Amino acid sequence: MKTHVQKWGNSLAVRIPKSFADEMGIGNKAPVGMSLEEGGLVIKPDRERAWSLDALLTEVTDENIHPEWEAEGSEKYSAEAD
């Protein structure tokens, strides 16, 4: 597929066709990494920055979990550790 580079502010931009984005698994505002390889621009999804709740929860242990907070009204909070 051929396209054109366009000016965008002080930078240049290339649109990513929807079919390419779908195949890469990226959408609007998705984090990507860019590099130059053999004189060409390579764009890859930045999977390291894409966190999921399940992935984050696997890191929670009894040693690093925060104590519970009990709300009593809208302005008073107290920490209670077991």
Rosetta silent file (secondary structure, phi, psi, omega in degrees, C-alpha in Angstrom):
SEQUENCE: MKTHVQKWGNSLAVRIPKSFADEMGIGNKAPVGMSLEEGGLVIKPDRERAWSLDALLTEVTDENIHPEWEAEGSEKYSAEAD
SCORE:     score description
SCORE:     0.000 S_00000001
   1 L     0.000  137.973  177.297    0.000    0.000    0.000 S_00000001
   2 L  -112.351  147.203  178.253    1.284    3.473   -0.832 S_00000001
   3 L  -148.594 -172.740  179.785    0.360    6.700    0.968 S_00000001
   4 L  -124.593  149.431  172.636    1.713   10.218    1.520 S_00000001
   5 L   -83.735  138.134  179.968    3.425   11.940    4.420 S_00000001
   6 E  -127.175  150.397  177.292    1.560   15.031    5.627 S_00000001
   7 E   -72.984  136.745  177.125    2.549   17.946    7.845 S_00000001
   8 E  -139.510   97.616 -173.087    1.003   17.875   11.335 S_00000001
   9 L    65.082 -128.907  177.092    2.097   20.858   13.431 S_00000001
  10 L   -91.708    3.565 -177.004    5.902   20.807   13.480 S_00000001
  11 E  -111.688 -178.126  173.295    5.952   17.077   12.759 S_00000001
  12 E  -117.517  151.635 -176.815    5.082   14.778    9.896 S_00000001
  13 E  -135.540  149.637  172.748    2.304   12.189    9.992 S_00000001
  14 L  -130.067  129.684  177.812    1.308    9.026    8.179 S_00000001
  15 L   -78.193  140.332  176.988   -2.173    7.567    8.607 S_00000001
  16 L   -96.736  118.361  179.176   -2.380    3.901    9.546 S_00000001
  17 L   -59.285  146.324 -177.420   -5.100    2.143    7.539 S_00000001
  18 H   -55.337  -41.005 -179.127   -7.799    0.492    9.668 S_00000001
  19 H   -62.213  -36.670  177.567   -6.971   -2.965    8.296 S_00000001
  20 H   -69.235  -45.341 -179.396   -3.335   -2.545    9.427 S_00000001
  21 H   -60.842  -42.790  178.560   -4.371   -1.243   12.854 S_00000001
  22 H   -60.708  -44.001 -179.447   -6.791   -4.151   13.306 S_00000001
  23 H   -66.893  -32.886  178.031   -4.103   -6.681   12.400 S_00000001
  24 H   -79.485  -16.111 -178.083   -1.653   -5.000   14.818 S_00000001
  25 L    76.064   33.079  179.338   -4.287   -4.950   17.563 S_00000001
  26 L  -118.925  157.112  176.734   -4.088   -1.188   18.093 S_00000001
  27 L  -138.720 -167.637 -179.380   -6.709    1.536   18.290 S_00000001
  28 L   -56.500  131.722  178.756   -7.001    5.232   18.968 S_00000001
  29 L    65.893   16.056  177.302   -4.371    6.464   21.485 S_00000001
  30 L   -67.914  139.432  176.605   -2.741    3.004   21.700 S_00000001
  31 L   -71.939  134.743  178.244    0.885    3.128   22.872 S_00000001
  32 E  -133.546  156.631  173.237    3.343    2.239   20.106 S_00000001
  33 E  -109.362  142.808  178.034    7.094    2.034   19.762 S_00000001
  34 E  -122.997  142.407  176.908    8.932    3.448   16.748 S_00000001
  35 E  -148.896  160.971  174.679   12.392    2.571   15.502 S_00000001
  36 E  -102.730  125.379  178.593   14.524    2.936   12.413 S_00000001
  37 E  -133.571  120.262  178.806   15.593   -0.344   10.853 S_00000001
  38 L    51.549   44.095  177.119   17.582   -0.547    7.629 S_00000001
  39 L    77.414    5.350  179.484   16.541    2.969    6.636 S_00000001
  40 E  -118.737  157.244  178.022   12.842    2.329    7.244 S_00000001
  41 E   -90.530  126.576  178.893   10.425    3.340    9.983 S_00000001
  42 E  -115.550  127.880  178.972    9.032    0.427   12.014 S_00000001
  43 E  -118.056  125.297 -179.390    5.978    0.908   14.250 S_00000001
  44 E  -130.941  148.053  175.204    5.039   -1.824   16.741 S_00000001
  45 E   -59.350  139.722  177.764    2.443   -2.015   19.522 S_00000001
  46 L   -93.786   84.663 -175.609    3.986   -1.202   22.918 S_00000001
  47 H   -70.413  -23.453  179.929    2.624   -4.179   24.840 S_00000001
  48 H   -64.359  -31.462 -177.945    4.754   -3.442   27.937 S_00000001
  49 H   -87.852  -10.713 -177.869    2.675   -0.331   28.649 S_00000001
  50 L   -86.397   97.350 -178.242   -0.682   -2.040   28.069 S_00000001
  51 L   -91.915  150.544  172.385   -1.728   -3.067   31.587 S_00000001
  52 L  -125.599  155.843  179.297   -4.750   -5.129   32.498 S_00000001
  53 H   -59.480  -43.136  179.891   -6.442   -5.463   35.875 S_00000001
  54 H   -59.328  -42.949 -179.812   -5.773   -9.215   35.900 S_00000001
  55 H   -65.553  -40.560  178.818   -2.056   -8.672   35.265 S_00000001
  56 H   -66.464  -41.325 -178.125   -1.836   -6.057   38.013 S_00000001
  57 H   -67.084  -25.084  177.660   -3.719   -8.217   40.535 S_00000001
  58 L   -66.162  -19.088 -179.748   -1.297  -11.127   40.029 S_00000001
  59 L   -88.462   -7.799 -178.902    1.369   -8.913   41.643 S_00000001
  60 L   -79.198  128.817  177.839   -0.632   -8.335   44.863 S_00000001
  61 L  -128.220  170.980  176.334    0.656  -10.355   47.841 S_00000001
  62 L   -62.136  -27.740 -178.150   -0.047  -10.415   51.580 S_00000001
  63 L   -79.026  -27.855 -175.464    3.222   -8.483   52.059 S_00000001
  64 L  -113.182    5.402 -179.805    2.437   -5.581   49.697 S_00000001
  65 L   -78.364  142.357  179.506   -1.325   -5.165   50.030 S_00000001
  66 L   -78.993  150.724  177.245   -2.544   -1.937   51.629 S_00000001
  67 L   -67.865  159.044  178.705   -4.661   -2.060   54.779 S_00000001
  68 E   -69.566  152.614  174.456   -8.394   -1.531   54.462 S_00000001
  69 E  -117.377  134.284  179.287   -9.885    1.922   54.837 S_00000001
  70 E  -111.793  124.135 -178.955  -13.221    2.414   56.516 S_00000001
  71 E   -91.364  128.481  176.395  -15.253    5.462   55.560 S_00000001
  72 E  -124.121   92.261 -174.103  -17.343    7.075   58.296 S_00000001
  73 L    85.854 -171.662 -175.385  -19.157    9.973   56.679 S_00000001
  74 L   -92.594  -13.353 -175.191  -17.732   11.940   53.814 S_00000001
  75 L  -118.416   -7.971 -175.238  -14.724   13.545   55.542 S_00000001
  76 E  -112.933  126.142  177.942  -13.331   11.028   58.058 S_00000001
  77 E  -131.060  142.710  176.379  -11.134    8.051   57.072 S_00000001
  78 E  -138.866  139.903  178.593   -9.131    5.726   59.271 S_00000001
  79 E   -88.680  133.031  176.594   -6.746    2.917   58.388 S_00000001
  80 E  -124.456  111.943  177.618   -7.307   -0.377   60.160 S_00000001
  81 L   -96.714  142.769  178.253   -4.613   -3.023   59.825 S_00000001
  82 L   -78.587    0.000    0.000   -5.275   -6.579   60.937 S_00000001
